[in-house]
Amino acid sequence: MKIYTKKGDSGNTSLFGGQRVSKSSKRIDSYGTVDELNSILGMATSFGLSEKGAELLETVQQQLFVLGADLATPQTKKVRINRIEESEVEYLENAIDKMEETLEPLKNFILPGGAQAGATLHFARTVCRRAERITVECRHEEEISEVAIMYINRLSDFLFVLARYENSQAGTEEKTWIPEN
């Protein structure tokens, strides 16, 4: 199979189900940003995550492929694909709860940063928030799964807690935000 098809040379691409759309559409921007996020998570794994963090992130990366396919497939198309389900949202919530049991409770805002893995996860969280904004905006034009939006929202929370967890595992102290008066 060739990696290039030349079908997108005119600035259009196909959704699952065959519909052709502009590469500048919000739907394409939505799942393209999810793809960008997945790549950043791959980069985070290269910085030596804890065993638990690596396990969690591999599962999330698998889920992001499902999310991308979900976002690339109009809800009205009768194409057989896996879609993000509430069980994936629950997976993130359970992981957040377990990690938070090991962390100091937050009393202040913290500055994004820390060890390489933790800092990269903080960066991934901001890309996740962008994916969420684009997906919500896309919903005004097209039918988007409510569960997909819930998943992206919960994922940013998960990435924040995972960044804190990984920094804790690396022995990196969190720096708090000190507002100027």
C-alpha positions in Angstrom: 0.0 0.0 0.0 1.4 3.4 -0.9 1.5 6.1 1.8 0.5 8.8 -0.7 -2.7 8.8 -2.7 -2.7 12.3 -4.2 -6.4 12.6 -3.4 -5.8 15.4 -1.0 -3.7 17.5 -3.3 -6.7 19.8 -4.0 -7.2 20.6 -0.2 -9.9 18.1 0.4 -9.9 14.8 2.3 -12.4 12.0 3.0 -14.2 11.3 6.3 -15.0 7.8 7.3 -18.0 7.0 5.2 -16.6 8.6 2.1 -17.8 12.2 2.4 -15.2 14.7 1.0 -14.6 17.8 3.0 -12.1 20.7 3.1 -9.0 20.1 5.1 -9.7 23.4 6.8 -13.1 22.1 8.2 -13.5 22.2 12.0 -14.0 18.4 12.0 -10.6 17.9 10.4 -9.1 20.4 12.8 -10.7 18.6 15.7 -9.3 15.1 15.0 -6.1 16.6 13.7 -5.5 18.2 17.0 -6.3 14.9 18.7 -3.6 13.3 16.5 -1.2 16.1 17.5 -1.9 15.4 21.2 -1.3 11.7 20.7 2.1 12.5 19.2 3.0 14.7 22.2 2.0 11.8 24.5 4.4 9.6 22.5 7.1 12.2 23.1 6.3 12.2 26.8 6.8 8.4 26.9 10.3 8.8 25.6 11.3 10.7 28.7 11.1 7.7 31.0 7.7 7.6 32.7 7.1 5.6 35.8 5.8 2.1 35.1 2.3 3.1 36.1 2.4 6.3 34.0 3.6 4.4 30.9 0.8 1.8 31.3 -1.8 4.5 31.7 -0.5 6.5 28.7 -0.4 3.6 26.4 -4.0 2.9 27.1 -4.9 6.6 26.5 -3.0 6.6 23.2 -5.0 3.6 22.1 -8.2 5.4 23.2 -7.1 8.5 21.2 -7.1 6.5 18.0 -10.7 5.5 18.7 -11.5 9.2 19.5 -10.0 10.3 16.2 -12.0 7.8 14.3 -15.1 8.8 16.2 -14.5 12.5 15.3 -13.7 11.6 11.7 -17.0 9.8 11.2 -20.3 11.7 11.1 -22.8 10.4 13.6 -25.3 9.8 10.9 -23.0 7.5 8.8 -23.7 3.8 9.1 -20.0 3.0 9.2 -18.8 0.3 11.6 -16.2 1.9 13.8 -15.6 1.9 17.5 -16.7 5.1 19.2 -15.6 6.5 22.5 -17.8 5.3 25.3 -18.5 6.3 28.8 -16.3 3.4 30.0 -13.3 5.3 28.6 -14.4 8.4 30.6 -14.7 6.2 33.7 -11.2 4.8 33.0 -9.8 8.3 33.2 -11.7 9.2 36.3 -10.5 6.1 38.1 -6.9 6.7 37.1 -7.2 10.3 38.3 -8.6 9.2 41.7 -5.9 6.6 42.2 -3.0 9.0 41.3 -4.5 11.8 43.5 -4.4 9.4 46.5 -0.6 9.6 46.3 -0.3 13.4 45.7 -0.3 16.3 48.1 -3.7 18.1 47.8 -3.5 21.3 45.7 -3.7 24.5 47.7 -2.4 26.9 45.0 -2.1 27.0 41.2 1.2 25.3 40.1 3.5 26.4 37.3 3.6 23.9 34.4 7.0 22.3 34.3 9.1 19.9 36.2 11.0 16.9 34.9 10.9 16.3 31.1 8.0 13.8 31.2 6.0 16.0 33.6 6.6 19.2 31.6 5.7 17.4 28.4 2.4 16.2 30.0 1.6 19.7 31.0 2.1 20.8 27.4 -0.1 17.9 26.2 -2.8 19.1 28.6 -2.9 22.5 26.8 -3.1 20.8 23.4 -5.9 18.7 24.8 -7.8 21.8 25.9 -7.4 23.2 22.4 -8.8 20.0 20.9 -11.7 20.4 23.3 -12.4 24.0 22.2 -12.2 23.0 18.5 -14.5 20.0 19.0 -17.0 22.0 20.9 -16.9 24.6 18.2 -17.3 21.9 15.6 -20.5 20.8 17.4 -22.2 24.0 16.3 -21.8 22.9 12.7 -22.0 19.2 12.9 -23.2 16.4 15.1 -20.5 15.4 17.5 -20.8 12.7 20.2 -21.4 14.2 23.6 -19.3 11.3 25.1 -16.4 12.4 22.9 -16.5 15.9 24.3 -16.8 14.5 27.9 -13.8 12.3 27.2 -11.6 15.2 25.9 -12.6 17.3 28.9 -11.8 14.5 31.4 -8.5 13.8 29.5 -7.2 17.2 30.2 -7.8 16.7 33.9 -6.1 13.3 33.6 -3.1 14.8 31.9 -2.8 17.5 34.6 -2.8 14.9 37.4 -0.5 12.6 35.5 2.0 15.5 35.1 1.9 16.0 38.8 2.2 12.3 39.4 5.2 11.9 37.1 6.9 14.9 38.7 6.3 13.4 42.1 7.7 10.1 40.9 10.8 11.9 39.6 11.3 13.7 42.9 10.7 17.1 41.2 9.1 19.7 43.5 6.1 21.6 42.1 6.5 25.4 42.0 3.4 27.4 42.9 2.1 30.4 41.2 2.6 33.5 43.4 0.5 36.3 42.1 1.9 39.8 42.4 -0.2 42.2 44.5 
